Amino acid sequence: MINASNKTKLVVCLSGGTIVKGSLNIRKYNRLSDYLNSQEADHFLTIYDAAMTGSKDKVVIINRNHIVWATPEK
């Protein structure tokens, strides 16, 4: 599990239309957008407590090149 102080809930839409909801460790950043636009962001995002259409997995690993949009979940 990741430290709650570095975790943000998000919703991600992938190029194939799949929607993924879960939590992402944004490290030292306060906002999801700051982390995603940083040079420190990995090529693959590890989404914890993930849920997506037709599946509920604990962890989903997403290639950043397939992200159409991402938004913090309220």
PDB file with SEQRES, HELIX, SHEET and CRYST1 records, atoms N, CA, C and O in Angstrom:
SEQRES   1 A   74  MET ILE ASN ALA SER ASN LYS THR LYS LEU VAL VAL CYS          
SEQRES   2 A   74  LEU SER GLY GLY THR ILE VAL LYS GLY SER LEU ASN ILE          
SEQRES   3 A   74  ARG LYS TYR ASN ARG LEU SER ASP TYR LEU ASN SER GLN          
SEQRES   4 A   74  GLU ALA ASP HIS PHE LEU THR ILE TYR ASP ALA ALA MET          
SEQRES   5 A   74  THR GLY SER LYS ASP LYS VAL VAL ILE ILE ASN ARG ASN          
SEQRES   6 A   74  HIS ILE VAL TRP ALA THR PRO GLU LYS                          
HELIX    1 AA1 ALA A    4  ASN A    6  5                                   3    
HELIX    2 AA2 LEU A   32  LEU A   36  1                                   5    
HELIX    3 AA3 ARG A   64  HIS A   66  5                                   3    
SHEET    1 AA1 5 VAL A  59  ASN A  63  0                                        
SHEET    2 AA1 5 PHE A  44  MET A  52 -1                                        
SHEET    3 AA1 5 ILE A  19  ASN A  25 -1                                        
SHEET    4 AA1 5 LYS A   7  LEU A  14 -1                                        
SHEET    5 AA1 5 ILE A  67  PRO A  72 -1                                        
CRYST1    1.000    1.000    1.000  90.00  90.00  90.00 P 1           1          
ATOM      1  N   MET A   1       0.838  -1.185   0.000  1.00  0.00           N  
ATOM      2  CA  MET A   1       0.000   0.000   0.000  1.00  0.00           C  
ATOM      3  C   MET A   1       0.875   1.237   0.000  1.00  0.00           C  
ATOM      4  O   MET A   1       2.020   1.182   0.447  1.00  0.00           O  
ATOM      5  N   ILE A   2       0.366   2.334  -0.484  1.00  0.00           N  
ATOM      6  CA  ILE A   2       1.145   3.560  -0.555  1.00  0.00           C  
ATOM      7  C   ILE A   2       0.767   4.503   0.573  1.00  0.00           C  
ATOM      8  O   ILE A   2      -0.332   4.420   1.121  1.00  0.00           O  
ATOM      9  N   ASN A   3       1.668   5.386   0.911  1.00  0.00           N  
ATOM     10  CA  ASN A   3       1.463   6.369   1.957  1.00  0.00           C  
ATOM     11  C   ASN A   3       0.325   7.303   1.557  1.00  0.00           C  
ATOM     12  O   ASN A   3       0.323   7.847   0.453  1.00  0.00           O  
ATOM     13  N   ALA A   4      -0.641   7.487   2.455  1.00  0.00           N  
ATOM     14  CA  ALA A   4      -1.812   8.301   2.141  1.00  0.00           C  
ATOM     15  C   ALA A   4      -1.449   9.744   1.826  1.00  0.00           C  
ATOM     16  O   ALA A   4      -2.175  10.404   1.083  1.00  0.00           O  
ATOM     17  N   SER A   5      -0.359  10.249   2.365  1.00  0.00           N  
ATOM     18  CA  SER A   5       0.000  11.649   2.136  1.00  0.00           C  
ATOM     19  C   SER A   5       0.474  11.891   0.704  1.00  0.00           C  
ATOM     20  O   SER A   5       0.499  13.038   0.256  1.00  0.00           O  
ATOM     21  N   ASN A   6       0.847  10.849  -0.016  1.00  0.00           N  
ATOM     22  CA  ASN A   6       1.314  10.980  -1.398  1.00  0.00           C  
ATOM     23  C   ASN A   6       0.319  10.405  -2.406  1.00  0.00           C  
ATOM     24  O   ASN A   6       0.622  10.305  -3.595  1.00  0.00           O  
ATOM     25  N   LYS A   7      -0.837  10.037  -1.941  1.00  0.00           N  
ATOM     26  CA  LYS A   7      -1.802   9.341  -2.781  1.00  0.00           C  
ATOM     27  C   LYS A   7      -2.911  10.295  -3.216  1.00  0.00           C  
ATOM     28  O   LYS A   7      -3.423  11.086  -2.423  1.00  0.00           O  
ATOM     29  N   THR A   8      -3.266  10.199  -4.487  1.00  0.00           N  
ATOM     30  CA  THR A   8      -4.419  10.947  -4.986  1.00  0.00           C  
ATOM     31  C   THR A   8      -5.321   9.997  -5.764  1.00  0.00           C  
ATOM     32  O   THR A   8      -4.840   9.110  -6.468  1.00  0.00           O  
ATOM     33  N   LYS A   9      -6.613  10.186  -5.636  1.00  0.00           N  
ATOM     34  CA  LYS A   9      -7.567   9.389  -6.407  1.00  0.00           C  
ATOM     35  C   LYS A   9      -7.729  10.039  -7.771  1.00  0.00           C  
ATOM     36  O   LYS A   9      -7.754  11.264  -7.891  1.00  0.00           O  
ATOM     37  N   LEU A  10      -7.842   9.197  -8.802  1.00  0.00           N  
ATOM     38  CA  LEU A  10      -7.944   9.722 -10.152  1.00  0.00           C  
ATOM     39  C   LEU A  10      -8.820   8.847 -11.027  1.00  0.00           C  
ATOM     40  O   LEU A  10      -9.132   7.704 -10.693  1.00  0.00           O  
ATOM     41  N   VAL A  11      -9.208   9.422 -12.164  1.00  0.00           N  
ATOM     42  CA  VAL A  11      -9.924   8.710 -13.219  1.00  0.00           C  
ATOM     43  C   VAL A  11      -9.116   8.920 -14.486  1.00  0.00           C  
ATOM     44  O   VAL A  11      -8.746  10.048 -14.813  1.00  0.00           O  
ATOM     45  N   VAL A  12      -8.837   7.825 -15.206  1.00  0.00           N  
ATOM     46  CA  VAL A  12      -8.026   7.877 -16.422  1.00  0.00           C  
ATOM     47  C   VAL A  12      -8.822   7.255 -17.568  1.00  0.00           C  
ATOM     48  O   VAL A  12      -9.426   6.195 -17.403  1.00  0.00           O  
ATOM     49  N   CYS A  13      -8.821   7.905 -18.715  1.00  0.00           N  
ATOM     50  CA  CYS A  13      -9.418   7.342 -19.925  1.00  0.00           C  
ATOM     51  C   CYS A  13      -8.283   6.932 -20.854  1.00  0.00           C  
ATOM     52  O   CYS A  13      -7.395   7.732 -21.153  1.00  0.00           O  
ATOM     53  N   LEU A  14      -8.316   5.685 -21.307  1.00  0.00           N  
ATOM     54  CA  LEU A  14      -7.277   5.167 -22.196  1.00  0.00           C  
ATOM     55  C   LEU A  14      -7.709   5.284 -23.656  1.00  0.00           C  
ATOM     56  O   LEU A  14      -8.889   5.478 -23.948  1.00  0.00           O  
ATOM     57  N   SER A  15      -6.759   5.168 -24.553  1.00  0.00           N  
ATOM     58  CA  SER A  15      -7.016   5.348 -25.987  1.00  0.00           C  
ATOM     59  C   SER A  15      -8.072   4.388 -26.532  1.00  0.00           C  
ATOM     60  O   SER A  15      -8.750   4.715 -27.506  1.00  0.00           O  
ATOM     61  N   GLY A  16      -8.224   3.234 -25.937  1.00  0.00           N  
ATOM     62  CA  GLY A  16      -9.234   2.278 -26.378  1.00  0.00           C  
ATOM     63  C   GLY A  16     -10.606   2.535 -25.789  1.00  0.00           C  
ATOM     64  O   GLY A  16     -11.553   1.805 -26.079  1.00  0.00           O  
ATOM     65  N   GLY A  17     -10.726   3.584 -24.950  1.00  0.00           N  
ATOM     66  CA  GLY A  17     -12.010   3.921 -24.348  1.00  0.00           C  
ATOM     67  C   GLY A  17     -12.204   3.390 -22.942  1.00  0.00           C  
ATOM     68  O   GLY A  17     -13.197   3.723 -22.296  1.00  0.00           O  
ATOM     69  N   THR A  18     -11.286   2.577 -22.450  1.00  0.00           N  
ATOM     70  CA  THR A  18     -11.386   2.037 -21.100  1.00  0.00           C  
ATOM     71  C   THR A  18     -11.209   3.154 -20.077  1.00  0.00           C  
ATOM     72  O   THR A  18     -10.323   3.999 -20.211  1.00  0.00           O  
ATOM     73  N   ILE A  19     -12.061   3.147 -19.055  1.00  0.00           N  
ATOM     74  CA  ILE A  19     -11.971   4.102 -17.951  1.00  0.00           C  
ATOM     75  C   ILE A  19     -11.426   3.355 -16.736  1.00  0.00           C  
ATOM     76  O   ILE A  19     -11.941   2.300 -16.366  1.00  0.00           O  
ATOM     77  N   VAL A  20     -10.387   3.905 -16.122  1.00  0.00           N  
ATOM     78  CA  VAL A  20      -9.778   3.313 -14.931  1.00  0.00           C  
ATOM     79  C   VAL A  20      -9.891   4.309 -13.791  1.00  0.00           C  
ATOM     80  O   VAL A  20      -9.542   5.480 -13.941  1.00  0.00           O  
ATOM     81  N   LYS A  21     -10.384   3.836 -12.640  1.00  0.00           N  
ATOM     82  CA  LYS A  21     -10.443   4.648 -11.424  1.00  0.00           C  
ATOM     83  C   LYS A  21      -9.547   3.993 -10.393  1.00  0.00           C  
ATOM     84  O   LYS A  21      -9.506   2.767 -10.292  1.00  0.00           O  
ATOM     85  N   GLY A  22      -8.829   4.799  -9.628  1.00  0.00           N  
ATOM     86  CA  GLY A  22      -7.966   4.245  -8.597  1.00  0.00           C  
ATOM     87  C   GLY A  22      -7.146   5.317  -7.923  1.00  0.00           C  
ATOM     88  O   GLY A  22      -7.521   6.490  -7.917  1.00  0.00           O  
ATOM     89  N   SER A  23      -6.011   4.908  -7.347  1.00  0.00           N  
ATOM     90  CA  SER A  23      -5.123   5.816  -6.622  1.00  0.00           C  
ATOM     91  C   SER A  23      -3.732   5.756  -7.217  1.00  0.00           C  
ATOM     92  O   SER A  23      -3.270   4.699  -7.648  1.00  0.00           O  
ATOM     93  N   LEU A  24      -3.067   6.907  -7.236  1.00  0.00           N  
ATOM     94  CA  LEU A  24      -1.724   7.025  -7.793  1.00  0.00           C  
ATOM     95  C   LEU A  24      -0.831   7.731  -6.785  1.00  0.00           C  
ATOM     96  O   LEU A  24      -1.240   8.717  -6.172  1.00  0.00           O  
ATOM     97  N   ASN A  25       0.384   7.231  -6.612  1.00  0.00           N  
ATOM     98  CA  ASN A  25       1.367   7.891  -5.758  1.00  0.00           C  
ATOM     99  C   ASN A  25       1.984   9.034  -6.559  1.00  0.00           C  
ATOM    100  O   ASN A  25       2.723   8.796  -7.515  1.00  0.00           O  
ATOM    101  N   ILE A  26       1.683  10.271  -6.173  1.00  0.00           N  
ATOM    102  CA  ILE A  26       2.199  11.432  -6.906  1.00  0.00           C  
ATOM    103  C   ILE A  26       3.483  11.977  -6.272  1.00  0.00           C  
ATOM    104  O   ILE A  26       3.915  13.091  -6.568  1.00  0.00           O  
ATOM    105  N   ARG A  27       4.067  11.185  -5.414  1.00  0.00           N  
ATOM    106  CA  ARG A  27       5.362  11.500  -4.796  1.00  0.00           C  
ATOM    107  C   ARG A  27       5.333  12.832  -4.077  1.00  0.00           C  
ATOM    108  O   ARG A  27       4.488  13.038  -3.205  1.00  0.00           O  
ATOM    109  N   LYS A  28       6.225  13.737  -4.414  1.00  0.00           N  
ATOM    110  CA  LYS A  28       6.351  15.006  -3.687  1.00  0.00           C  
ATOM    111  C   LYS A  28       5.398  16.091  -4.184  1.00  0.00           C  
ATOM    112  O   LYS A  28       5.386  17.196  -3.641  1.00  0.00           O  
ATOM    113  N   TYR A  29       4.609  15.792  -5.197  1.00  0.00           N  
ATOM    114  CA  TYR A  29       3.757  16.808  -5.815  1.00  0.00           C  
ATOM    115  C   TYR A  29       2.417  16.925  -5.097  1.00  0.00           C  
ATOM    116  O   TYR A  29       1.928  15.958  -4.513  1.00  0.00           O  
ATOM    117  N   ASN A  30       1.832  18.117  -5.146  1.00  0.00           N  
ATOM    118  CA  ASN A  30       0.535  18.359  -4.522  1.00  0.00           C  
ATOM    119  C   ASN A  30      -0.621  18.099  -5.473  1.00  0.00           C  
ATOM    120  O   ASN A  30      -1.732  17.795  -5.038  1.00  0.00           O  
ATOM    121  N   ARG A  31      -0.361  18.218  -6.774  1.00  0.00           N  
ATOM    122  CA  ARG A  31      -1.427  18.068  -7.759  1.00  0.00           C  
ATOM    123  C   ARG A  31      -1.078  16.971  -8.760  1.00  0.00           C  
ATOM    124  O   ARG A  31       0.088  16.760  -9.096  1.00  0.00           O  
ATOM    125  N   LEU A  32      -2.107  16.286  -9.224  1.00  0.00           N  
ATOM    126  CA  LEU A  32      -1.941  15.241 -10.233  1.00  0.00           C  
ATOM    127  C   LEU A  32      -1.287  15.799 -11.489  1.00  0.00           C  
ATOM    128  O   LEU A  32      -0.385  15.171 -12.044  1.00  0.00           O  
ATOM    129  N   SER A  33      -1.724  16.959 -11.942  1.00  0.00           N  
ATOM    130  CA  SER A  33      -1.175  17.547 -13.169  1.00  0.00           C  
ATOM    131  C   SER A  33       0.314  17.850 -13.035  1.00  0.00           C  
ATOM    132  O   SER A  33       1.069  17.680 -13.992  1.00  0.00           O  
ATOM    133  N   ASP A  34       0.739  18.294 -11.861  1.00  0.00           N  
ATOM    134  CA  ASP A  34       2.164  18.571 -11.647  1.00  0.00           C  
ATOM    135  C   ASP A  34       2.986  17.296 -11.782  1.00  0.00           C  
ATOM    136  O   ASP A  34       4.057  17.300 -12.389  1.00  0.00           O  
ATOM    137  N   TYR A  35       2.480  16.205 -11.214  1.00  0.00           N  
ATOM    138  CA  TYR A  35       3.200  14.930 -11.307  1.00  0.00           C  
ATOM    139  C   TYR A  35       3.236  14.424 -12.750  1.00  0.00           C  
ATOM    140  O   TYR A  35       4.296  14.032 -13.238  1.00  0.00           O  
ATOM    141  N   LEU A  36       2.101  14.428 -13.431  1.00  0.00           N  
ATOM    142  CA  LEU A  36       2.044  13.896 -14.794  1.00  0.00           C  
ATOM    143  C   LEU A  36       2.901  14.701 -15.767  1.00  0.00           C  
ATOM    144  O   LEU A  36       3.410  14.147 -16.742  1.00  0.00           O  
ATOM    145  N   ASN A  37       3.066  15.983 -15.518  1.00  0.00           N  
ATOM    146  CA  ASN A  37       3.878  16.835 -16.390  1.00  0.00           C  
ATOM    147  C   ASN A  37       5.344  16.896 -15.980  1.00  0.00           C  
ATOM    148  O   ASN A  37       6.146  17.529 -16.666  1.00  0.00           O  
ATOM    149  N   SER A  38       5.707  16.256 -14.883  1.00  0.00           N  
ATOM    150  CA  SER A  38       7.088  16.313 -14.399  1.00  0.00           C  
ATOM    151  C   SER A  38       7.983  15.330 -15.157  1.00  0.00           C  
ATOM    152  O   SER A  38       7.503  14.375 -15.767  1.00  0.00           O  
ATOM    153  N   GLN A  39       9.262  15.581 -15.107  1.00  0.00           N  
ATOM    154  CA  GLN A  39      10.247  14.673 -15.698  1.00  0.00           C  
ATOM    155  C   GLN A  39      10.403  13.412 -14.852  1.00  0.00           C  
ATOM    156  O   GLN A  39      10.914  12.402 -15.335  1.00  0.00           O  
ATOM    157  N   GLU A  40       9.966  13.464 -13.588  1.00  0.00           N  
ATOM    158  CA  GLU A  40      10.094  12.324 -12.679  1.00  0.00           C  
ATOM    159  C   GLU A  40       9.039  11.250 -12.911  1.00  0.00           C  
ATOM    160  O   GLU A  40       9.212  10.107 -12.488  1.00  0.00           O  
ATOM    161  N   ALA A  41       7.958  11.608 -13.573  1.00  0.00           N  
ATOM    162  CA  ALA A  41       6.879  10.652 -13.789  1.00  0.00           C  
ATOM    163  C   ALA A  41       7.387   9.497 -14.653  1.00  0.00           C  
ATOM    164  O   ALA A  41       8.031   9.705 -15.682  1.00  0.00           O  
ATOM    165  N   ASP A  42       7.086   8.298 -14.217  1.00  0.00           N  
ATOM    166  CA  ASP A  42       7.528   7.103 -14.935  1.00  0.00           C  
ATOM    167  C   ASP A  42       6.766   6.944 -16.251  1.00  0.00           C  
ATOM    168  O   ASP A  42       5.692   7.519 -16.430  1.00  0.00           O  
ATOM    169  N   HIS A  43       7.337   6.151 -17.175  1.00  0.00           N  
ATOM    170  CA  HIS A  43       6.684   5.858 -18.452  1.00  0.00           C  
ATOM    171  C   HIS A  43       5.407   5.047 -18.225  1.00  0.00           C  
ATOM    172  O   HIS A  43       4.446   5.155 -18.986  1.00  0.00           O  
ATOM    173  N   PHE A  44       5.413   4.238 -17.173  1.00  0.00           N  
ATOM    174  CA  PHE A  44       4.242   3.452 -16.805  1.00  0.00           C  
ATOM    175  C   PHE A  44       3.714   3.959 -15.470  1.00  0.00           C  
ATOM    176  O   PHE A  44       4.486   4.172 -14.535  1.00  0.00           O  
ATOM    177  N   LEU A  45       2.406   4.152 -15.380  1.00  0.00           N  
ATOM    178  CA  LEU A  45       1.783   4.569 -14.129  1.00  0.00           C  
ATOM    179  C   LEU A  45       1.212   3.346 -13.436  1.00  0.00           C  
ATOM    180  O   LEU A  45       0.546   2.524 -14.064  1.00  0.00           O  
ATOM    181  N   THR A  46       1.470   3.225 -12.153  1.00  0.00           N  
ATOM    182  CA  THR A  46       0.927   2.134 -11.357  1.00  0.00           C  
ATOM    183  C   THR A  46      -0.276   2.664 -10.591  1.00  0.00           C  
ATOM    184  O   THR A  46      -0.136   3.498  -9.696  1.00  0.00           O  
ATOM    185  N   ILE A  47      -1.454   2.176 -10.946  1.00  0.00           N  
ATOM    186  CA  ILE A  47      -2.700   2.601 -10.316  1.00  0.00           C  
ATOM    187  C   ILE A  47      -3.092   1.539  -9.288  1.00  0.00           C  
ATOM    188  O   ILE A  47      -3.262   0.366  -9.622  1.00  0.00           O  
ATOM    189  N   TYR A  48      -3.231   1.970  -8.032  1.00  0.00           N  
ATOM    190  CA  TYR A  48      -3.595   1.076  -6.933  1.00  0.00           C  
ATOM    191  C   TYR A  48      -5.098   1.146  -6.687  1.00  0.00           C  
ATOM    192  O   TYR A  48      -5.751   2.120  -7.060  1.00  0.00           O  
ATOM    193  N   ASP A  49      -5.643   0.099  -6.050  1.00  0.00           N  
ATOM    194  CA  ASP A  49      -7.080   0.045  -5.743  1.00  0.00           C  
ATOM    195  C   ASP A  49      -7.898   0.353  -6.999  1.00  0.00           C  
ATOM    196  O   ASP A  49      -8.874   1.102  -6.952  1.00  0.00           O  
ATOM    197  N   ALA A  50      -7.488  -0.228  -8.104  1.00  0.00           N  
ATOM    198  CA  ALA A  50      -8.036   0.113  -9.419  1.00  0.00           C  
ATOM    199  C   ALA A  50      -9.353  -0.598  -9.714  1.00  0.00           C  
ATOM    200  O   ALA A  50      -9.572  -1.741  -9.315  1.00  0.00           O  
ATOM    201  N   ALA A  51     -10.210   0.111 -10.417  1.00  0.00           N  
ATOM    202  CA  ALA A  51     -11.452  -0.455 -10.941  1.00  0.00           C  
ATOM    203  C   ALA A  51     -11.601   0.057 -12.366  1.00  0.00           C  
ATOM    204  O   ALA A  51     -11.415   1.244 -12.633  1.00  0.00           O  
ATOM    205  N   MET A  52     -11.941  -0.857 -13.286  1.00  0.00           N  
ATOM    206  CA  MET A  52     -12.182  -0.452 -14.665  1.00  0.00           C  
ATOM    207  C   MET A  52     -13.343  -1.248 -15.211  1.00  0.00           C  
ATOM    208  O   MET A  52     -13.781  -2.220 -14.595  1.00  0.00           O  
ATOM    209  N   THR A  53     -13.836  -0.850 -16.343  1.00  0.00           N  
ATOM    210  CA  THR A  53     -15.006  -1.464 -16.938  1.00  0.00           C  
ATOM    211  C   THR A  53     -14.860  -2.982 -16.971  1.00  0.00           C  
ATOM    212  O   THR A  53     -13.929  -3.508 -17.581  1.00  0.00           O  
ATOM    213  N   GLY A  54     -15.780  -3.680 -16.315  1.00  0.00           N  
ATOM    214  CA  GLY A  54     -15.789  -5.131 -16.334  1.00  0.00           C  
ATOM    215  C   GLY A  54     -14.770  -5.805 -15.442  1.00  0.00           C  
ATOM    216  O   GLY A  54     -14.654  -7.030 -15.477  1.00  0.00           O  
ATOM    217  N   SER A  55     -14.027  -5.058 -14.646  1.00  0.00           N  
ATOM    218  CA  SER A  55     -12.983  -5.658 -13.818  1.00  0.00           C  
ATOM    219  C   SER A  55     -12.704  -4.782 -12.607  1.00  0.00           C  
ATOM    220  O   SER A  55     -12.827  -3.558 -12.664  1.00  0.00           O  
ATOM    221  N   LYS A  56     -12.330  -5.426 -11.519  1.00  0.00           N  
ATOM    222  CA  LYS A  56     -11.896  -4.695 -10.327  1.00  0.00           C  
ATOM    223  C   LYS A  56     -10.617  -5.363  -9.843  1.00  0.00           C  
ATOM    224  O   LYS A  56     -10.660  -6.398  -9.178  1.00  0.00           O  
ATOM    225  N   ASP A  57      -9.481  -4.767 -10.179  1.00  0.00           N  
ATOM    226  CA  ASP A  57      -8.180  -5.306  -9.816  1.00  0.00           C  
ATOM    227  C   ASP A  57      -7.573  -4.462  -8.713  1.00  0.00           C  
ATOM    228  O   ASP A  57      -7.992  -3.330  -8.474  1.00  0.00           O  
ATOM    229  N   LYS A  58      -6.588  -5.026  -8.051  1.00  0.00           N  
ATOM    230  CA  LYS A  58      -5.904  -4.262  -7.020  1.00  0.00           C  
ATOM    231  C   LYS A  58      -4.896  -3.303  -7.632  1.00  0.00           C  
ATOM    232  O   LYS A  58      -4.716  -2.192  -7.133  1.00  0.00           O  
ATOM    233  N   VAL A  59      -4.239  -3.719  -8.707  1.00  0.00           N  
ATOM    234  CA  VAL A  59      -3.212  -2.888  -9.335  1.00  0.00           C  
ATOM    235  C   VAL A  59      -3.346  -2.972 -10.855  1.00  0.00           C  
ATOM    236  O   VAL A  59      -3.515  -4.054 -11.417  1.00  0.00           O  
ATOM    237  N   VAL A  60      -3.267  -1.807 -11.512  1.00  0.00           N  
ATOM    238  CA  VAL A  60      -3.254  -1.739 -12.971  1.00  0.00           C  
ATOM    239  C   VAL A  60      -2.050  -0.892 -13.363  1.00  0.00           C  
ATOM    240  O   VAL A  60      -1.838   0.183 -12.802  1.00  0.00           O  
ATOM    241  N   ILE A  61      -1.265  -1.366 -14.320  1.00  0.00           N  
ATOM    242  CA  ILE A  61      -0.099  -0.622 -14.800  1.00  0.00           C  
ATOM    243  C   ILE A  61      -0.429  -0.106 -16.197  1.00  0.00           C  
ATOM    244  O   ILE A  61      -0.764  -0.879 -17.095  1.00  0.00           O  
ATOM    245  N   ILE A  62      -0.327   1.214 -16.366  1.00  0.00           N  
ATOM    246  CA  ILE A  62      -0.764   1.875 -17.594  1.00  0.00           C  
ATOM    247  C   ILE A  62       0.413   2.543 -18.288  1.00  0.00           C  
ATOM    248  O   ILE A  62       1.195   3.254 -17.655  1.00  0.00           O  
ATOM    249  N   ASN A  63       0.537   2.313 -19.589  1.00  0.00           N  
ATOM    250  CA  ASN A  63       1.525   3.011 -20.404  1.00  0.00           C  
ATOM    251  C   ASN A  63       1.016   4.434 -20.628  1.00  0.00           C  
ATOM    252  O   ASN A  63      -0.090   4.625 -21.133  1.00  0.00           O  
ATOM    253  N   ARG A  64       1.813   5.424 -20.257  1.00  0.00           N  
ATOM    254  CA  ARG A  64       1.399   6.830 -20.364  1.00  0.00           C  
ATOM    255  C   ARG A  64       1.014   7.226 -21.789  1.00  0.00           C  
ATOM    256  O   ARG A  64       0.200   8.132 -21.974  1.00  0.00           O  
ATOM    257  N   ASN A  65       1.584   6.565 -22.796  1.00  0.00           N  
ATOM    258  CA  ASN A  65       1.271   6.895 -24.191  1.00  0.00           C  
ATOM    259  C   ASN A  65      -0.177   6.588 -24.563  1.00  0.00           C  
ATOM    260  O   ASN A  65      -0.665   7.067 -25.586  1.00  0.00           O  
ATOM    261  N   HIS A  66      -0.866   5.798 -23.745  1.00  0.00           N  
ATOM    262  CA  HIS A  66      -2.243   5.410 -24.040  1.00  0.00           C  
ATOM    263  C   HIS A  66      -3.267   6.215 -23.252  1.00  0.00           C  
ATOM    264  O   HIS A  66      -4.461   5.921 -23.309  1.00  0.00           O  
ATOM    265  N   ILE A  67      -2.814   7.228 -22.516  1.00  0.00           N  
ATOM    266  CA  ILE A  67      -3.731   8.059 -21.738  1.00  0.00           C  
ATOM    267  C   ILE A  67      -4.288   9.170 -22.627  1.00  0.00           C  
ATOM    268  O   ILE A  67      -3.537   9.951 -23.211  1.00  0.00           O  
ATOM    269  N   VAL A  68      -5.619   9.224 -22.717  1.00  0.00           N  
ATOM    270  CA  VAL A  68      -6.296  10.289 -23.451  1.00  0.00           C  
ATOM    271  C   VAL A  68      -6.506  11.474 -22.511  1.00  0.00           C  
ATOM    272  O   VAL A  68      -6.217  12.615 -22.869  1.00  0.00           O  
ATOM    273  N   TRP A  69      -7.010  11.198 -21.308  1.00  0.00           N  
ATOM    274  CA  TRP A  69      -7.156  12.229 -20.289  1.00  0.00           C  
ATOM    275  C   TRP A  69      -7.093  11.597 -18.903  1.00  0.00           C  
ATOM    276  O   TRP A  69      -7.336  10.402 -18.735  1.00  0.00           O  
ATOM    277  N   ALA A  70      -6.763  12.418 -17.925  1.00  0.00           N  
ATOM    278  CA  ALA A  70      -6.737  12.000 -16.523  1.00  0.00           C  
ATOM    279  C   ALA A  70      -7.228  13.164 -15.684  1.00  0.00           C  
ATOM    280  O   ALA A  70      -6.910  14.320 -15.963  1.00  0.00           O  
ATOM    281  N   THR A  71      -8.005  12.856 -14.655  1.00  0.00           N  
ATOM    282  CA  THR A  71      -8.535  13.901 -13.789  1.00  0.00           C  
ATOM    283  C   THR A  71      -8.571  13.405 -12.347  1.00  0.00           C  
ATOM    284  O   THR A  71      -8.789  12.218 -12.108  1.00  0.00           O  
ATOM    285  N   PRO A  72      -8.359  14.296 -11.389  1.00  0.00           N  
ATOM    286  CA  PRO A  72      -8.508  13.888  -9.990  1.00  0.00           C  
ATOM    287  C   PRO A  72      -9.963  13.511  -9.725  1.00  0.00           C  
ATOM    288  O   PRO A  72     -10.879  14.135 -10.261  1.00  0.00           O  
ATOM    289  N   GLU A  73     -10.171  12.502  -8.907  1.00  0.00           N  
ATOM    290  CA  GLU A  73     -11.532  12.097  -8.544  1.00  0.00           C  
ATOM    291  C   GLU A  73     -11.891  12.774  -7.232  1.00  0.00           C  
ATOM    292  O   GLU A  73     -11.107  12.755  -6.284  1.00  0.00           O  
ATOM    293  N   LYS A  74     -13.044  13.359  -7.178  1.00  0.00           N  
ATOM    294  CA  LYS A  74     -13.471  14.070  -5.960  1.00  0.00           C  
ATOM    295  C   LYS A  74     -14.160  13.136  -5.018  1.00  0.00           C  
ATOM    296  O   LYS A  74     -14.589  13.550  -3.941  1.00  0.00           O  
TER     297      LYS A  74                                                      
END                                                                             
